[in-house]
């Protein structure tokens, strides 16, 4: 089976710096799979996501989509890629343009990719909003009229409106309260099952990872130190760094007699 996304010995360093942000990364993501990228701040998780999104070109190595190397300068290749791969960002407050109505925001990928005009996008926007649990008249309102959880649902509608095969998510629930976080995680599960989405998620929240992702890759200082099924990685970590991450998760004290 050809992986839908693949990083082949990828390294990336900012211009003028000798130390790479990520180094010698080998990673495959199969169709329909859910993969978590975990690690502390500065481990290289977001850089890997940018590489998978085609927003950053690797210094060495190759990023492949459906077996073909991603060529960032080829507009037609990138247009097809953007139709298949979309992203949900961390902060639902800053990721939505406050000057635009929700309908304009959600239809943006359809218009940018040349799939629809503003008028022909209307029924697709309504369906996308319905799929994330929001009424169709949401399209006429502005982002400031909604809670953080509702805004993240709008962001998910925008990412899924063009029918992508792959959804990348950068800490998609970290800015939300605990109750809302659970609801958004459940929504991502439903969308993945209903549409056969491939999901790659950056997260520092291991409880979210355990709930949502089948596989996990652990990054330390820009390198993958461990990867495998989430049950194996979190349940019986082999690398000391992974063991420290798992041990750092707060646990409630045992109840008294």
C-alpha positions as CSV (number, residue, x, y, z in Angstrom):
1,X,0.0,0.0,0.0
2,X,1.4,3.4,-1.0
3,X,1.3,5.8,2.0
4,X,-0.9,8.9,1.5
5,X,1.8,11.0,3.1
6,X,5.4,10.2,3.7
7,X,8.5,11.9,5.0
8,X,11.7,10.3,3.7
9,X,14.8,11.2,5.8
10,X,13.6,14.8,6.1
11,X,15.6,17.5,7.8
12,X,14.9,21.2,8.1
13,X,17.1,24.0,9.3
14,X,16.3,27.7,9.1
15,X,18.5,29.8,6.8
16,X,21.7,30.9,8.6
17,X,21.4,28.3,11.3
18,X,23.5,25.1,11.4
19,X,21.4,23.1,13.9
20,X,18.3,21.6,12.2
21,X,14.8,22.0,13.7
22,X,14.0,18.4,12.7
23,X,16.5,15.9,11.6
24,X,16.4,12.6,9.6
25,X,12.6,12.1,10.0
26,X,11.2,8.9,8.4
27,X,7.4,8.8,8.8
28,X,4.5,7.2,6.8
29,X,0.8,7.9,7.1
30,X,-1.5,5.4,5.5
31,X,-4.9,6.2,4.1
32,X,-7.6,6.2,6.9
33,X,-5.0,6.2,9.7
34,X,-4.9,8.6,12.6
35,X,-1.5,9.6,13.8
36,X,-0.4,11.8,16.7
37,X,2.8,13.8,16.8
38,X,3.7,14.4,20.5
39,X,6.5,16.0,22.4
40,X,7.4,19.0,24.5
41,X,7.4,22.6,23.1
42,X,10.3,23.0,20.7
43,X,10.5,19.3,19.8
44,X,9.7,20.0,16.2
45,X,6.0,19.0,16.0
46,X,4.7,22.1,14.3
47,X,7.6,22.2,11.8
48,X,6.8,18.6,10.8
49,X,3.1,19.6,10.3
50,X,4.2,22.5,8.1
51,X,6.3,20.1,6.0
52,X,3.4,17.8,5.7
53,X,1.2,20.7,4.7
54,X,3.6,21.8,2.0
55,X,4.1,25.2,3.7
56,X,7.8,24.5,4.3
57,X,10.3,22.9,2.0
58,X,12.7,20.4,3.6
59,X,16.4,21.2,3.6
60,X,17.1,17.6,2.8
61,X,15.0,14.6,2.1
62,X,11.5,14.4,0.4
63,X,7.9,14.8,1.3
64,X,5.6,12.5,-0.8
65,X,1.9,12.6,-1.4
66,X,0.4,9.4,-2.9
67,X,4.0,8.3,-3.7
68,X,4.9,11.4,-5.6
69,X,7.3,14.1,-4.3
70,X,5.6,17.3,-3.3
71,X,6.9,20.1,-5.6
72,X,6.0,23.4,-3.9
73,X,6.7,25.5,-7.1
74,X,4.4,23.5,-9.3
75,X,1.0,25.3,-9.0
76,X,-1.1,22.5,-10.5
77,X,0.5,19.9,-8.3
78,X,-0.1,22.1,-5.2
79,X,-3.7,22.9,-6.2
80,X,-4.5,19.1,-6.4
81,X,-2.7,18.6,-3.1
82,X,-4.6,21.4,-1.4
83,X,-7.9,19.8,-2.4
84,X,-6.9,16.6,-0.7
85,X,-5.1,18.0,2.4
86,X,-6.5,20.6,4.8
87,X,-5.7,21.9,8.2
88,X,-7.3,22.9,11.5
89,X,-5.3,25.4,13.5
90,X,-4.9,25.8,17.2
91,X,-6.6,29.0,18.1
92,X,-10.2,29.3,17.0
93,X,-10.1,33.0,18.0
94,X,-7.3,34.1,15.7
95,X,-7.8,31.6,12.8
96,X,-11.2,33.1,11.7
97,X,-11.3,36.5,10.0
98,X,-13.6,38.7,12.3
99,X,-14.6,40.9,9.3
100,X,-16.1,38.1,7.3
101,X,-19.4,36.2,7.8
102,X,-19.1,32.5,8.6
103,X,-20.4,31.6,5.1
104,X,-17.5,33.5,3.5
105,X,-15.0,31.9,5.9
106,X,-16.2,28.3,5.3
107,X,-16.4,28.8,1.5
108,X,-12.9,30.2,1.3
109,X,-11.2,26.8,0.3
110,X,-13.8,26.2,-2.4
111,X,-13.3,29.6,-4.0
112,X,-9.5,29.6,-3.6
113,X,-9.2,26.2,-5.2
114,X,-11.5,27.2,-8.1
115,X,-14.1,24.6,-7.1
116,X,-17.0,27.0,-6.6
117,X,-18.1,30.6,-6.8
118,X,-19.6,32.3,-3.7
119,X,-23.1,31.5,-5.0
120,X,-22.5,27.8,-5.9
121,X,-20.7,27.2,-2.6
122,X,-23.8,28.0,-0.5
123,X,-25.3,24.4,-0.3
124,X,-21.8,22.9,0.4
125,X,-21.3,25.4,3.2
126,X,-24.7,24.6,4.7
127,X,-23.8,20.8,4.6
128,X,-20.4,21.4,6.1
129,X,-21.9,23.4,9.0
130,X,-24.6,20.8,9.5
131,X,-21.9,18.0,9.7
132,X,-20.2,19.8,12.5
133,X,-23.4,20.4,14.4
134,X,-24.2,24.0,13.5
135,X,-27.4,25.2,11.8
136,X,-27.2,26.5,8.3
137,X,-28.1,30.1,9.3
138,X,-24.7,30.2,11.1
139,X,-23.4,31.2,7.7
140,X,-25.0,34.7,8.0
141,X,-23.4,35.5,11.4
142,X,-19.9,36.7,12.4
143,X,-17.3,34.7,14.4
144,X,-17.6,37.0,17.5
145,X,-21.1,35.7,18.0
146,X,-19.9,32.2,18.8
147,X,-18.1,30.5,21.7
148,X,-14.6,29.0,21.4
149,X,-16.0,25.5,20.8
150,X,-18.4,26.7,18.1
151,X,-15.6,28.7,16.4
152,X,-13.5,25.5,16.3
153,X,-16.4,23.7,14.7
154,X,-16.6,26.5,12.1
155,X,-12.8,26.0,11.5
156,X,-13.4,22.3,11.1
157,X,-16.2,23.0,8.6
158,X,-13.9,25.2,6.6
159,X,-11.3,22.4,6.6
160,X,-13.7,19.7,5.4
161,X,-16.0,21.6,3.0
162,X,-13.9,20.7,0.0
163,X,-14.0,17.0,0.8
164,X,-10.3,16.5,1.7
165,X,-8.8,13.0,2.2
166,X,-6.4,14.2,4.9
167,X,-7.0,16.5,7.8
168,X,-4.0,17.9,9.7
169,X,-4.7,19.4,13.1
170,X,-2.3,21.6,15.2
171,X,-3.4,21.3,18.8
172,X,-7.0,21.6,17.8
173,X,-8.5,21.5,21.3
174,X,-5.8,23.0,23.5
175,X,-7.5,26.5,23.6
176,X,-10.8,25.0,24.7
177,X,-12.2,24.2,28.2
178,X,-12.4,20.5,29.2
179,X,-16.1,19.9,28.4
180,X,-15.8,21.6,25.0
181,X,-12.6,19.7,24.3
182,X,-14.4,16.4,24.7
183,X,-17.2,17.5,22.3
184,X,-14.7,18.6,19.6
185,X,-12.7,15.3,19.9
186,X,-15.9,13.3,19.5
187,X,-16.7,15.4,16.4
188,X,-13.3,14.7,14.9
189,X,-13.9,10.9,15.6
190,X,-17.3,11.1,13.9
191,X,-16.0,12.9,10.8
192,X,-13.1,10.5,10.5
193,X,-15.4,7.5,10.6
194,X,-18.1,8.9,8.3
195,X,-15.7,10.2,5.6
196,X,-12.8,7.9,6.0
197,X,-10.5,10.8,6.8
198,X,-6.8,10.4,7.4
199,X,-5.9,12.4,10.5
200,X,-2.5,13.8,11.6
201,X,-2.6,15.7,14.8
202,X,-0.1,17.6,16.8
203,X,-0.8,17.5,20.5
204,X,0.7,17.6,23.9
205,X,-2.4,16.2,25.5
206,X,-1.9,12.5,25.8
207,X,-5.5,11.9,26.9
208,X,-6.7,13.4,23.6
209,X,-4.1,11.3,21.7
210,X,-5.2,8.1,23.4
211,X,-8.8,8.8,22.6
212,X,-8.4,9.9,19.0
213,X,-5.2,8.4,17.4
214,X,-4.3,4.8,16.5
215,X,-0.6,5.6,16.1
216,X,1.8,7.9,17.8
217,X,5.2,9.3,17.0
218,X,7.2,10.9,19.8
219,X,9.6,13.7,19.0
220,X,12.5,14.9,21.1
221,X,14.9,17.7,20.0
222,X,13.7,17.3,16.3
223,X,14.1,13.6,16.1
224,X,11.5,10.8,16.3
225,X,12.6,8.7,19.3
226,X,9.7,6.2,19.3
227,X,6.7,5.4,17.2
228,X,4.1,2.7,17.0
229,X,0.5,2.0,18.0
230,X,-0.8,4.5,20.6
231,X,-1.5,1.6,23.0
232,X,2.1,0.4,22.8
233,X,3.8,3.8,22.9
234,X,1.7,5.2,25.8
235,X,1.0,1.9,27.6
236,X,4.5,0.4,27.5
237,X,7.0,3.1,26.4
238,X,10.4,1.9,25.3
239,X,12.3,5.2,25.2
240,X,13.1,7.1,28.5
241,X,11.8,10.3,27.0
242,X,8.4,8.8,26.2
243,X,8.3,7.3,29.7
244,X,8.9,10.8,31.2
245,X,6.1,12.3,29.0
246,X,3.7,9.6,30.1
247,X,4.7,9.9,33.8
248,X,4.2,13.7,33.6
249,X,0.4,13.3,33.0
250,X,-1.4,14.5,36.1
251,X,-3.4,11.8,37.9
252,X,-6.1,12.2,40.5
253,X,-5.1,10.9,43.9
254,X,-6.7,7.7,45.1
255,X,-9.9,8.3,47.1
256,X,-9.7,7.8,50.9
257,X,-11.8,5.2,52.8
